[in-house]
Amino acid sequence: MTDSDPPVDELAAAIADNTAARGVDLWAVDTLGLSATKWADMTDRDPTTVARNVRRARDD
């Protein structure tokens, strides 16, 4: 990906490289700069699940 890719392309690439939830969580944390806790609050999910998804996506 390049700096000129629109966010939707980044999201699509993240999902393609990982399972959907992991890819979206990784994108929200790494690209948007949200904390796992903030993203979990925004998506009404458990923060430990989001943090685990981010760790696993980075390990993939």
Secondary structure as UniProt FT lines:
FT   TURN            3..4
FT   HELIX           7..17
FT   HELIX           20..26
FT   HELIX           27..31
FT   HELIX           36..42
FT   TURN            43..44
FT   HELIX           47..59
//
